[in-house]
């Protein structure tokens, strides 16, 4: 039974991450500020990777691991916020007696 739950949770998480990506792409098409920010992040990322490439092996591994894990944590935060948003929406709809 534990495997089934994990599979459903994994599928739900994958689906939510796809929704988040889709919604971000839609927002990016409508909001020039998001496009500018994304472009700036790409520019900064290139500069950071250039600096990292010049570091010693252990420092490079540490910084890369930090950046990767920070990204994973951010994605988990987005997922949690999305899940809580579902609950908030249901509570709101019940409060205004739509559901």
C-alpha positions as CSV (number, residue, x, y, z in Angstrom):
1,X,0.0,0.0,0.0
2,X,2.9,2.4,0.7
3,X,4.2,2.1,-2.8
4,X,0.8,2.9,-4.3
5,X,0.5,6.1,-2.1
6,X,4.0,7.1,-3.1
7,X,3.2,6.5,-6.8
8,X,0.1,8.7,-6.5
9,X,2.0,11.3,-4.6
10,X,4.7,11.3,-7.2
11,X,2.2,11.6,-10.0
12,X,0.4,14.4,-8.3
13,X,3.7,16.2,-7.7
14,X,4.8,15.8,-11.3
15,X,1.4,17.0,-12.5
16,X,1.5,20.1,-10.2
17,X,5.1,20.9,-11.3
18,X,3.9,20.7,-14.9
19,X,1.0,23.1,-14.1
20,X,3.4,25.5,-12.4
21,X,5.7,25.4,-15.5
22,X,2.8,25.9,-17.8
23,X,1.4,28.8,-15.8
24,X,4.9,30.4,-15.6
25,X,5.2,30.2,-19.4
26,X,1.8,31.8,-19.8
27,X,2.6,34.6,-17.4
28,X,5.9,35.2,-19.1
29,X,4.1,35.7,-22.4
30,X,1.9,38.4,-20.9
31,X,4.3,40.1,-18.5
32,X,7.4,41.8,-20.0
33,X,8.9,42.2,-16.5
34,X,9.1,38.5,-16.1
35,X,10.8,38.2,-19.5
36,X,13.3,40.9,-18.4
37,X,13.9,39.1,-15.1
38,X,14.4,35.8,-16.7
39,X,16.9,37.3,-19.2
40,X,18.8,38.9,-16.3
41,X,18.9,35.6,-14.4
42,X,20.4,33.9,-17.5
43,X,23.0,36.6,-17.8
44,X,23.9,36.3,-14.1
45,X,23.9,32.6,-14.3
46,X,26.5,32.7,-17.1
47,X,28.7,35.0,-15.0
48,X,28.3,32.8,-11.9
49,X,29.2,29.6,-13.9
50,X,32.3,31.4,-15.3
51,X,33.4,32.2,-11.8
52,X,32.7,28.7,-10.5
53,X,34.6,27.2,-13.4
54,X,37.7,29.0,-12.1
55,X,37.4,27.7,-8.6
56,X,39.2,24.8,-7.1
57,X,37.4,21.4,-7.4
58,X,36.1,21.2,-3.8
59,X,34.9,24.9,-3.8
60,X,33.2,24.3,-7.2
61,X,31.5,21.2,-5.8
62,X,30.3,23.0,-2.7
63,X,28.9,26.0,-4.5
64,X,27.2,23.8,-7.2
65,X,25.7,21.6,-4.6
66,X,24.4,24.7,-2.7
67,X,22.8,26.2,-5.8
68,X,21.3,22.9,-6.8
69,X,19.8,22.2,-3.4
70,X,18.5,25.8,-3.1
71,X,16.7,25.3,-6.4
72,X,15.2,22.0,-5.2
73,X,14.0,23.7,-2.0
74,X,12.4,26.6,-4.0
75,X,10.5,24.0,-6.1
76,X,9.3,22.3,-3.0
77,X,8.1,25.6,-1.7
78,X,6.2,26.3,-4.9
79,X,4.6,22.8,-4.7
80,X,3.6,23.4,-1.1
81,X,2.1,26.8,-1.9
82,X,0.2,25.3,-4.8
83,X,-1.3,22.5,-2.6
84,X,-2.2,25.1,0.1
85,X,-3.8,27.2,-2.6
86,X,-6.2,24.4,-3.5
87,X,-7.3,24.2,0.2
88,X,-7.6,28.0,0.4
89,X,-9.7,28.1,-2.7
90,X,-12.1,25.4,-1.4
91,X,-12.5,27.2,1.9
92,X,-13.2,30.4,0.1
93,X,-15.8,28.8,-2.2
94,X,-17.5,27.2,0.8
95,X,-17.5,30.5,2.7
96,X,-19.2,32.3,-0.1
97,X,-21.5,29.3,-0.5
98,X,-20.5,28.4,-4.0
99,X,-19.6,24.9,-3.1
